[in-house]
Amino acid sequence: MAEAVASCVHCGFCLPACPTYLELGEEMDSPRGRILLMKGALEGELSQEEVLPHVDRCLGCLACVTACPSGVEYGELLTPFREMSEKRRSRSPMEALTRTLTNQTLPYPGRFRAAAAMGRYTKIFKPLLPPALRTMLDLLPDRLPPRVSLPRLAPAQGERRARIALLTGCVQQVLTPGINRATVDVLTSNGVEVVIPSGQGCCGALAMHTGAADQARGLARRNFDAFNLDEVDAVVTNAAGCGSGMHEYPLLFAGEAEEQVARDFADKVQDVTVFLDALGIEQPPALPAPMTFAYHDACHLAHAQGVTDAPRRLLAAVPNLTLVPIPEGEICCGSAGSYNIEQPEIAAQLGQRKAEAILGTGAQAVVTGNIGCMTQIDSHLRQLGHHLPIYHTVELLNGSQE
């Protein structure tokens, strides 16, 4: 943490990149402002009560890292600080309930499916609920898609070119299970053998980024046991937030017995677009007719992992598909894991900002690489009276769009 604090020269390049600074216009709600606040708390000059409201409002999108000319690793300060402060703070009953519902439901597909099914009937009480719970309901679809069954081993078609293990995720399994199916199909059709470890679970990113580090470490350990790194060329993920979280395992396990295991695991993790782009793929199926897509850069893909070109190159190979940029494309949509639940007002402002920017492109559909972004953008497009189809990159590579 000390290195991240010391490397910030307070130049201000992060200000126009920070979503909360753009929305609130407050120095303390900017990256350099938060660095000073966290420094003050660590040195005992400021109380936790003074600092936490501003740190809580940080999305952790890491756009500031992309913009920073000094190379400040802001995430290496934010994540440990949230872990430290979470153990000392007290929350209101409603905040505690929201946090418990989030951390004990979203990472577990079975629990989340049951909660989502109940949520359909709870919507009639929506006006009586607090903002965070209303947001939870708004993000749920009217009807859950049917479960998708995946094999434990999907053989490569033709000559085997690689062997990977696929992280199937948690929320995505419930809301859009077709993404995993499309991922397996694209990989196998391009000569990749896909292993889906039976003992795997949530990567822990949701818990890690909200300061629940002990829970995150427990979830990560489960995956350490489930994935046999020696038998695969890569651990592939199709959710930007998961990939980002797993790349942070060395930070999460710093000083722990599993620190080297965490490093080895993180070194194997690749987003599916990075893996396919490096592998080289056959030309994807053509769209039925020419269609224009707005490509949304998920923050935890673009800023946290530095992945922007690979998905665009892959999508450019799809016949009849035209990509258009989104104005302010580097600004977060407001999803940011569970941020849109815990900070619903700011998240709603950012969601509307992103939806309006997408509509301004004139695109007929949206494509991105993260389930949280897909859900957030869809919700705010619908609130503006528009229903644009939203696809994951692999769905277009697989020709599985409707």
DRENDO-1510 file (C-alpha; in Angstrom, 1 decimal, always signed):
<recs>
REC; n; res; u; v; w
REC; 1; MET; +0.0; +0.0; +0.0 .
REC; 2; ALA; +2.8; +2.4; +0.8 .
REC; 3; GLU; +4.3; +2.1; -2.7 .
REC; 4; ALA; +0.9; +3.1; -4.3 .
REC; 5; VAL; +0.6; +6.1; -2.0 .
REC; 6; ALA; +4.1; +7.3; -2.6 .
REC; 7; SER; +4.0; +7.0; -6.4 .
REC; 8; CYS; +1.1; +9.4; -6.7 .
REC; 9; VAL; +2.3; +12.9; -7.7 .
REC; 10; HIS; -1.2; +14.3; -7.7 .
REC; 11; CYS; -1.0; +15.5; -11.3 .
REC; 12; GLY; -4.7; +15.3; -11.9 .
REC; 13; PHE; -4.6; +13.1; -15.1 .
REC; 14; CYS; -7.0; +10.7; -13.3 .
REC; 15; LEU; -9.7; +13.3; -12.7 .
REC; 16; PRO; -11.4; +13.2; -16.2 .
REC; 17; ALA; -11.1; +9.4; -16.2 .
REC; 18; CYS; -12.8; +8.9; -12.9 .
REC; 19; PRO; -16.6; +8.2; -13.1 .
REC; 20; THR; -17.4; +9.4; -9.6 .
REC; 21; TYR; -15.4; +12.6; -10.0 .
REC; 22; LEU; -17.3; +13.3; -13.3 .
REC; 23; GLU; -20.7; +12.8; -11.6 .
REC; 24; LEU; -20.0; +14.4; -8.2 .
REC; 25; GLY; -17.3; +16.9; -9.0 .
REC; 26; GLU; -15.7; +16.5; -5.6 .
REC; 27; GLU; -11.9; +16.1; -5.1 .
REC; 28; MET; -12.4; +13.6; -2.3 .
REC; 29; ASP; -14.3; +11.4; -4.8 .
REC; 30; SER; -11.4; +11.3; -7.2 .
REC; 31; PRO; -8.5; +8.8; -7.2 .
REC; 32; ARG; -5.9; +11.3; -6.0 .
REC; 33; GLY; -8.3; +12.5; -3.4 .
REC; 34; ARG; -9.0; +9.0; -2.1 .
REC; 35; ILE; -5.3; +8.2; -2.1 .
REC; 36; LEU; -4.7; +11.2; +0.3 .
REC; 37; LEU; -7.7; +10.1; +2.4 .
REC; 38; MET; -6.5; +6.5; +2.7 .
REC; 39; LYS; -3.0; +7.8; +3.5 .
REC; 40; GLY; -4.4; +10.0; +6.3 .
REC; 41; ALA; -6.3; +7.0; +7.7 .
REC; 42; LEU; -3.3; +4.7; +7.6 .
REC; 43; GLU; -1.2; +7.3; +9.3 .
REC; 44; GLY; -3.8; +8.0; +11.9 .
REC; 45; GLU; -4.5; +11.6; +10.9 .
REC; 46; LEU; -8.1; +10.9; +9.7 .
REC; 47; SER; -10.7; +8.7; +11.2 .
REC; 48; GLN; -12.3; +5.8; +9.3 .
REC; 49; GLU; -15.6; +7.5; +9.5 .
REC; 50; GLU; -14.2; +10.5; +7.6 .
REC; 51; VAL; -12.6; +8.4; +4.9 .
REC; 52; LEU; -15.0; +5.5; +4.2 .
REC; 53; PRO; -17.9; +7.3; +2.5 .
REC; 54; HIS; -15.6; +8.5; -0.2 .
REC; 55; VAL; -13.8; +5.1; -0.5 .
REC; 56; ASP; -17.1; +3.3; -0.6 .
REC; 57; ARG; -18.1; +5.5; -3.6 .
REC; 58; CYS; -15.1; +4.2; -5.6 .
REC; 59; LEU; -16.2; +1.8; -8.3 .
REC; 60; GLY; -12.8; +0.1; -8.5 .
REC; 61; CYS; -13.0; +0.4; -12.3 .
REC; 62; LEU; -9.3; +1.3; -12.5 .
REC; 63; ALA; -9.8; +3.8; -15.3 .
REC; 64; CYS; -7.4; +5.9; -13.3 .
REC; 65; VAL; -4.7; +3.3; -13.7 .
REC; 66; THR; -5.0; +3.5; -17.5 .
REC; 67; ALA; -4.9; +7.3; -17.3 .
REC; 68; CYS; -2.0; +7.6; -14.8 .
REC; 69; PRO; +1.4; +8.7; -16.3 .
REC; 70; SER; +3.2; +7.7; -13.0 .
REC; 71; GLY; +2.0; +4.1; -13.0 .
REC; 72; VAL; +0.2; +4.3; -9.7 .
REC; 73; GLU; -1.2; +0.8; -8.9 .
REC; 74; TYR; -4.4; +2.2; -7.3 .
REC; 75; GLY; -6.0; -1.2; -7.0 .
REC; 76; GLU; -3.1; -2.4; -4.8 .
REC; 77; LEU; -4.1; +0.3; -2.4 .
REC; 78; LEU; -7.9; +0.1; -2.7 .
REC; 79; THR; -8.3; -3.7; -2.2 .
REC; 80; PRO; -6.2; -4.1; +0.9 .
REC; 81; PHE; -7.6; -0.9; +2.4 .
REC; 82; ARG; -11.1; -2.1; +2.0 .
REC; 83; GLU; -10.2; -5.4; +3.6 .
REC; 84; MET; -8.6; -3.6; +6.6 .
REC; 85; SER; -11.5; -1.2; +7.1 .
REC; 86; GLU; -14.2; -3.8; +6.7 .
REC; 87; LYS; -13.0; -5.6; +9.8 .
REC; 88; ARG; -13.3; -2.4; +11.9 .
REC; 89; ARG; -16.4; -0.7; +10.6 .
REC; 90; SER; -20.0; -0.9; +11.8 .
REC; 91; ARG; -22.9; -0.8; +9.3 .
REC; 92; SER; -26.5; +0.2; +9.6 .
REC; 93; PRO; -29.0; -2.7; +9.7 .
REC; 94; MET; -30.0; -2.1; +6.1 .
REC; 95; GLU; -26.4; -1.9; +4.9 .
REC; 96; ALA; -25.6; -5.1; +6.7 .
REC; 97; LEU; -28.6; -6.8; +5.2 .
REC; 98; THR; -27.7; -5.7; +1.7 .
REC; 99; ARG; -24.1; -6.8; +2.1 .
REC; 100; THR; -25.2; -10.2; +3.5 .
REC; 101; LEU; -27.6; -10.8; +0.7 .
REC; 102; THR; -25.0; -9.9; -1.9 .
REC; 103; ASN; -22.1; -11.9; -0.5 .
REC; 104; GLN; -24.1; -14.9; +0.5 .
REC; 105; THR; -26.3; -15.1; -2.7 .
REC; 106; LEU; -24.5; -13.9; -5.8 .
REC; 107; PRO; -21.4; -16.2; -5.6 .
REC; 108; TYR; -23.6; -19.3; -5.3 .
REC; 109; PRO; -25.6; -20.2; -8.4 .
REC; 110; GLY; -28.1; -22.4; -6.6 .
REC; 111; ARG; -28.9; -19.8; -4.0 .
REC; 112; PHE; -28.9; -17.0; -6.6 .
REC; 113; ARG; -31.3; -18.9; -8.8 .
REC; 114; ALA; -33.7; -19.4; -5.9 .
REC; 115; ALA; -33.5; -15.8; -4.9 .
REC; 116; ALA; -34.0; -14.6; -8.5 .
REC; 117; ALA; -37.1; -16.8; -8.8 .
REC; 118; MET; -38.5; -15.3; -5.6 .
REC; 119; GLY; -37.6; -11.8; -6.8 .
REC; 120; ARG; -40.2; -12.0; -9.6 .
REC; 121; TYR; -42.9; -12.2; -7.0 .
REC; 122; THR; -41.3; -9.6; -4.7 .
REC; 123; LYS; -41.6; -6.9; -7.4 .
REC; 124; ILE; -45.1; -6.1; -6.4 .
REC; 125; PHE; -43.7; -4.7; -3.2 .
REC; 126; LYS; -40.9; -2.8; -4.9 .
REC; 127; PRO; -42.2; +0.7; -4.0 .
REC; 128; LEU; -41.9; -0.2; -0.3 .
REC; 129; LEU; -38.3; -1.4; -0.5 .
REC; 130; PRO; -35.1; +0.6; +0.1 .
REC; 131; PRO; -33.1; +1.7; -2.9 .
REC; 132; ALA; -30.6; -1.1; -2.8 .
REC; 133; LEU; -33.2; -3.8; -2.8 .
REC; 134; ARG; -35.2; -2.0; -5.5 .
REC; 135; THR; -32.0; -2.0; -7.7 .
REC; 136; MET; -31.6; -5.8; -7.1 .
REC; 137; LEU; -35.1; -6.4; -8.4 .
REC; 138; ASP; -34.6; -4.0; -11.4 .
REC; 139; LEU; -31.6; -6.0; -12.5 .
REC; 140; LEU; -33.4; -9.3; -12.6 .
REC; 141; PRO; -35.0; -10.5; -15.8 .
REC; 142; ASP; -38.8; -11.2; -15.8 .
REC; 143; ARG; -38.0; -14.8; -16.5 .
REC; 144; LEU; -34.9; -16.9; -15.9 .
REC; 145; PRO; -33.5; -18.8; -18.9 .
REC; 146; PRO; -33.4; -22.6; -18.6 .
REC; 147; ARG; -30.3; -24.2; -17.2 .
REC; 148; VAL; -27.6; -25.2; -19.7 .
REC; 149; SER; -25.8; -28.5; -19.1 .
REC; 150; LEU; -22.1; -28.6; -19.9 .
REC; 151; PRO; -19.9; -31.7; -20.2 .
REC; 152; ARG; -17.0; -32.2; -17.8 .
REC; 153; LEU; -14.8; -32.7; -20.9 .
REC; 154; ALA; -15.6; -31.3; -24.4 .
REC; 155; PRO; -13.2; -32.8; -27.0 .
REC; 156; ALA; -11.6; -30.6; -29.6 .
REC; 157; GLN; -13.0; -30.9; -33.1 .
REC; 158; GLY; -10.3; -32.0; -35.6 .
REC; 159; GLU; -6.7; -31.9; -34.5 .
REC; 160; ARG; -6.2; -30.8; -30.9 .
REC; 161; ARG; -4.4; -27.4; -30.8 .
REC; 162; ALA; -4.7; -26.7; -27.0 .
REC; 163; ARG; -6.3; -27.9; -23.8 .
REC; 164; ILE; -7.9; -25.4; -21.4 .
REC; 165; ALA; -9.9; -25.4; -18.2 .
REC; 166; LEU; -13.0; -23.1; -18.2 .
REC; 167; LEU; -14.2; -21.1; -15.2 .
REC; 168; THR; -18.0; -21.2; -15.5 .
REC; 169; GLY; -18.7; -18.4; -13.1 .
REC; 170; CYS; -21.7; -17.9; -10.7 .
REC; 171; VAL; -24.2; -15.1; -11.7 .
REC; 172; GLN; -23.6; -15.7; -15.4 .
REC; 173; GLN; -24.7; -19.4; -15.0 .
REC; 174; VAL; -28.1; -18.2; -13.9 .
REC; 175; LEU; -28.8; -15.1; -15.9 .
REC; 176; THR; -27.2; -16.0; -19.3 .
REC; 177; PRO; -26.0; -19.6; -19.3 .
REC; 178; GLY; -25.8; -19.6; -23.1 .
REC; 179; ILE; -22.5; -17.7; -22.8 .
REC; 180; ASN; -20.8; -20.7; -21.4 .
REC; 181; ARG; -22.3; -22.9; -24.1 .
REC; 182; ALA; -21.2; -20.6; -26.8 .
REC; 183; THR; -17.7; -20.4; -25.2 .
REC; 184; VAL; -17.3; -24.2; -25.3 .
REC; 185; ASP; -18.6; -24.4; -28.9 .
REC; 186; VAL; -16.2; -21.7; -30.2 .
REC; 187; LEU; -13.2; -23.3; -28.4 .
REC; 188; THR; -13.9; -26.9; -29.5 .
REC; 189; SER; -14.7; -25.9; -33.1 .
REC; 190; ASN; -11.2; -24.3; -33.2 .
REC; 191; GLY; -9.4; -27.3; -32.0 .
REC; 192; VAL; -9.4; -26.7; -28.2 .
REC; 193; GLU; -10.2; -29.4; -25.7 .
REC; 194; VAL; -12.2; -27.9; -22.8 .
REC; 195; VAL; -12.1; -29.2; -19.3 .
REC; 196; ILE; -14.8; -28.0; -16.9 .
REC; 197; PRO; -13.6; -28.9; -13.4 .
REC; 198; SER; -16.5; -30.3; -11.3 .
REC; 199; GLY; -15.3; -28.8; -7.9 .
REC; 200; GLN; -15.0; -25.2; -9.1 .
REC; 201; GLY; -17.0; -22.3; -7.8 .
REC; 202; CYS; -17.1; -18.5; -7.7 .
REC; 203; CYS; -13.7; -16.9; -8.3 .
REC; 204; GLY; -14.2; -14.6; -5.2 .
REC; 205; ALA; -13.9; -11.3; -7.1 .
REC; 206; LEU; -17.3; -10.0; -5.8 .
REC; 207; ALA; -16.2; -10.6; -2.2 .
REC; 208; MET; -12.6; -9.4; -2.7 .
REC; 209; HIS; -13.6; -6.0; -4.2 .
REC; 210; THR; -16.0; -5.3; -1.3 .
REC; 211; GLY; -13.4; -6.0; +1.5 .
REC; 212; ALA; -14.7; -9.5; +2.3 .
REC; 213; ALA; -11.2; -10.9; +1.8 .
REC; 214; ASP; -11.6; -14.0; +4.0 .
REC; 215; GLN; -14.6; -15.1; +2.0 .
REC; 216; ALA; -12.7; -14.4; -1.2 .
REC; 217; ARG; -9.7; -16.5; -0.1 .
REC; 218; GLY; -12.0; -19.4; +0.8 .
REC; 219; LEU; -13.6; -19.3; -2.6 .
REC; 220; ALA; -10.2; -19.0; -4.3 .
REC; 221; ARG; -8.9; -22.0; -2.4 .
REC; 222; ARG; -11.7; -24.1; -3.6 .
REC; 223; ASN; -10.6; -23.3; -7.2 .
REC; 224; PHE; -7.0; -24.0; -6.4 .
REC; 225; ASP; -8.1; -27.5; -5.5 .
REC; 226; ALA; -10.4; -27.9; -8.4 .
REC; 227; PHE; -8.1; -26.8; -11.3 .
REC; 228; ASN; -5.1; -28.9; -12.2 .
REC; 229; LEU; -2.8; -26.3; -13.8 .
REC; 230; ASP; -0.3; -28.9; -14.9 .
REC; 231; GLU; -2.8; -30.5; -17.3 .
REC; 232; VAL; -4.0; -27.4; -19.2 .
REC; 233; ASP; -2.5; -24.6; -21.2 .
REC; 234; ALA; -4.7; -21.9; -19.7 .
REC; 235; VAL; -7.5; -21.2; -17.3 .
REC; 236; VAL; -10.0; -19.4; -19.5 .
REC; 237; THR; -12.7; -17.1; -18.2 .
REC; 238; ASN; -15.5; -15.3; -20.2 .
REC; 239; ALA; -16.3; -12.7; -17.6 .
REC; 240; ALA; -14.1; -9.6; -17.3 .
REC; 241; GLY; -14.7; -9.3; -13.5 .
REC; 242; CYS; -13.7; -12.9; -12.9 .
REC; 243; GLY; -10.5; -12.6; -15.0 .
REC; 244; SER; -9.5; -9.4; -13.2 .
REC; 245; GLY; -10.2; -11.0; -9.8 .
REC; 246; MET; -8.2; -14.0; -10.5 .
REC; 247; HIS; -5.3; -11.9; -11.7 .
REC; 248; GLU; -5.4; -10.3; -8.2 .
REC; 249; TYR; -4.9; -13.6; -6.4 .
REC; 250; PRO; -1.3; -12.7; -5.6 .
REC; 251; LEU; -2.4; -9.6; -3.9 .
REC; 252; LEU; -5.2; -11.4; -2.1 .
REC; 253; PHE; -2.8; -14.1; -0.8 .
REC; 254; ALA; +0.2; -11.8; -0.1 .
REC; 255; GLY; +1.9; -13.2; +3.0 .
REC; 256; GLU; -0.3; -16.3; +3.0 .
REC; 257; ALA; +0.9; -19.9; +2.7 .
REC; 258; GLU; -0.7; -20.1; -0.8 .
REC; 259; GLU; +1.0; -17.0; -2.2 .
REC; 260; GLN; +3.0; -19.0; -4.8 .
REC; 261; VAL; +0.0; -21.1; -5.7 .
REC; 262; ALA; -2.0; -17.9; -6.2 .
REC; 263; ARG; +0.8; -16.6; -8.5 .
REC; 264; ASP; +0.9; -19.8; -10.5 .
REC; 265; PHE; -2.9; -19.7; -10.9 .
REC; 266; ALA; -3.0; -16.1; -11.9 .
REC; 267; ASP; -0.3; -16.6; -14.5 .
REC; 268; LYS; -2.5; -19.2; -16.2 .
REC; 269; VAL; -5.7; -17.1; -16.4 .
REC; 270; GLN; -6.7; -15.6; -19.8 .
REC; 271; ASP; -9.8; -14.0; -21.0 .
REC; 272; VAL; -11.4; -16.1; -23.7 .
REC; 273; THR; -10.9; -13.3; -26.3 .
REC; 274; VAL; -7.1; -13.1; -25.5 .
REC; 275; PHE; -6.8; -16.9; -25.8 .
REC; 276; LEU; -8.7; -17.1; -29.1 .
REC; 277; ASP; -6.9; -14.1; -30.6 .
REC; 278; ALA; -3.5; -15.6; -29.8 .
REC; 279; LEU; -4.6; -19.1; -31.0 .
REC; 280; GLY; -6.1; -17.9; -34.3 .
REC; 281; ILE; -9.6; -19.0; -35.3 .
REC; 282; GLU; -11.6; -20.0; -38.3 .
REC; 283; GLN; -13.8; -17.3; -39.8 .
REC; 284; PRO; -16.9; -17.1; -37.6 .
REC; 285; PRO; -20.4; -17.6; -39.0 .
REC; 286; ALA; -21.8; -14.6; -40.9 .
REC; 287; LEU; -24.7; -12.5; -39.4 .
REC; 288; PRO; -28.0; -13.1; -41.3 .
REC; 289; ALA; -27.9; -9.4; -42.5 .
REC; 290; PRO; -25.6; -6.4; -42.0 .
REC; 291; MET; -25.8; -5.1; -38.5 .
REC; 292; THR; -24.1; -2.3; -36.5 .
REC; 293; PHE; -22.9; -3.1; -32.9 .
REC; 294; ALA; -21.7; -0.7; -30.2 .
REC; 295; TYR; -18.7; -2.3; -28.5 .
REC; 296; HIS; -18.6; -1.6; -24.7 .
REC; 297; ASP; -15.2; -2.0; -23.0 .
REC; 298; ALA; -15.8; -3.7; -19.7 .
REC; 299; CYS; -13.6; -1.9; -17.1 .
REC; 300; HIS; -12.2; -5.0; -15.7 .
REC; 301; LEU; -11.2; -6.1; -19.2 .
REC; 302; ALA; -9.9; -2.8; -20.6 .
REC; 303; HIS; -8.4; -1.1; -17.5 .
REC; 304; ALA; -7.7; -4.0; -15.1 .
REC; 305; GLN; -6.4; -6.4; -17.7 .
REC; 306; GLY; -5.4; -4.1; -20.5 .
REC; 307; VAL; -7.5; -6.0; -23.0 .
REC; 308; THR; -9.0; -3.8; -25.7 .
REC; 309; ASP; -7.7; -5.0; -29.1 .
REC; 310; ALA; -8.3; -8.8; -29.0 .
REC; 311; PRO; -12.1; -8.7; -28.8 .
REC; 312; ARG; -12.3; -6.1; -31.6 .
REC; 313; ARG; -10.0; -8.1; -33.9 .
REC; 314; LEU; -12.1; -11.2; -33.3 .
REC; 315; LEU; -15.4; -9.4; -33.9 .
REC; 316; ALA; -14.0; -7.7; -37.1 .
REC; 317; ALA; -13.8; -11.2; -38.6 .
REC; 318; VAL; -17.6; -11.7; -38.4 .
REC; 319; PRO; -19.1; -11.1; -41.8 .
REC; 320; ASN; -21.9; -8.5; -41.9 .
REC; 321; LEU; -20.8; -7.1; -38.5 .
REC; 322; THR; -19.8; -3.4; -38.1 .
REC; 323; LEU; -18.4; -2.1; -34.8 .
REC; 324; VAL; -18.9; +1.5; -33.7 .
REC; 325; PRO; -17.2; +3.2; -30.7 .
REC; 326; ILE; -19.2; +4.5; -27.8 .
REC; 327; PRO; -18.5; +8.1; -26.7 .
REC; 328; GLU; -16.8; +8.2; -23.3 .
REC; 329; GLY; -16.2; +4.5; -23.8 .
REC; 330; GLU; -13.6; +4.4; -21.0 .
REC; 331; ILE; -16.2; +5.5; -18.4 .
REC; 332; CYS; -17.7; +2.7; -16.3 .
REC; 333; CYS; -21.4; +1.8; -16.8 .
REC; 334; GLY; -21.9; +1.6; -13.1 .
REC; 335; SER; -22.1; -2.1; -12.6 .
REC; 336; ALA; -18.7; -2.8; -11.0 .
REC; 337; GLY; -19.5; -6.1; -9.3 .
REC; 338; SER; -22.1; -5.3; -6.7 .
REC; 339; TYR; -21.6; -1.5; -6.8 .
REC; 340; ASN; -25.0; -0.9; -8.5 .
REC; 341; ILE; -26.6; -2.6; -5.5 .
REC; 342; GLU; -24.6; -0.9; -2.7 .
REC; 343; GLN; -24.4; +2.6; -4.4 .
REC; 344; PRO; -27.6; +2.6; -6.4 .
REC; 345; GLU; -27.9; +6.4; -7.0 .
REC; 346; ILE; -24.4; +6.9; -8.5 .
REC; 347; ALA; -24.7; +3.6; -10.4 .
REC; 348; ALA; -28.0; +4.7; -11.9 .
REC; 349; GLN; -26.5; +8.0; -13.1 .
REC; 350; LEU; -23.6; +6.2; -14.7 .
REC; 351; GLY; -26.0; +3.6; -16.2 .
REC; 352; GLN; -28.1; +6.2; -17.8 .
REC; 353; ARG; -25.0; +8.1; -19.1 .
REC; 354; LYS; -23.8; +4.9; -20.7 .
REC; 355; ALA; -27.2; +4.0; -22.2 .
REC; 356; GLU; -27.6; +7.5; -23.7 .
REC; 357; ALA; -24.1; +7.2; -25.1 .
REC; 358; ILE; -24.9; +3.9; -26.7 .
REC; 359; LEU; -28.2; +5.2; -28.2 .
REC; 360; GLY; -26.3; +8.2; -29.6 .
REC; 361; THR; -24.2; +5.8; -31.8 .
REC; 362; GLY; -27.2; +4.6; -33.7 .
REC; 363; ALA; -26.1; +1.0; -33.2 .
REC; 364; GLN; -28.7; -1.7; -33.5 .
REC; 365; ALA; -27.2; -3.9; -30.7 .
REC; 366; VAL; -24.4; -4.0; -28.1 .
REC; 367; VAL; -21.6; -6.4; -27.5 .
REC; 368; THR; -19.3; -6.7; -24.5 .
REC; 369; GLY; -17.4; -9.2; -22.4 .
REC; 370; ASN; -18.9; -9.1; -18.9 .
REC; 371; ILE; -22.2; -10.2; -17.5 .
REC; 372; GLY; -22.4; -7.4; -15.0 .
REC; 373; CYS; -22.1; -4.8; -17.8 .
REC; 374; MET; -24.7; -6.6; -19.9 .
REC; 375; THR; -27.2; -6.6; -17.1 .
REC; 376; GLN; -26.6; -3.0; -16.1 .
REC; 377; ILE; -26.7; -1.6; -19.7 .
REC; 378; ASP; -29.8; -3.7; -20.5 .
REC; 379; SER; -31.6; -2.3; -17.4 .
REC; 380; HIS; -30.9; +1.3; -18.3 .
REC; 381; LEU; -31.7; +1.0; -21.9 .
REC; 382; ARG; -35.1; -0.4; -20.9 .
REC; 383; GLN; -35.6; +2.4; -18.5 .
REC; 384; LEU; -35.0; +4.8; -21.4 .
REC; 385; GLY; -37.7; +3.0; -23.4 .
REC; 386; HIS; -35.3; +1.1; -25.7 .
REC; 387; HIS; -34.6; -2.6; -26.0 .
REC; 388; LEU; -31.4; -3.2; -27.9 .
REC; 389; PRO; -30.1; -6.8; -28.0 .
REC; 390; ILE; -26.9; -7.2; -25.9 .
REC; 391; TYR; -24.5; -10.0; -26.7 .
REC; 392; HIS; -21.3; -11.4; -25.3 .
REC; 393; THR; -18.4; -11.5; -27.8 .
REC; 394; VAL; -18.4; -15.3; -27.9 .
REC; 395; GLU; -22.1; -15.4; -28.8 .
REC; 396; LEU; -21.3; -13.5; -32.0 .
REC; 397; LEU; -18.3; -15.6; -32.7 .
REC; 398; ASN; -20.4; -18.7; -32.3 .
REC; 399; GLY; -23.3; -17.4; -34.5 .
REC; 400; SER; -25.7; -18.0; -31.5 .
REC; 401; GLN; -27.4; -14.6; -31.6 .
REC; 402; GLU; -31.1; -14.6; -32.0 .
</recs>
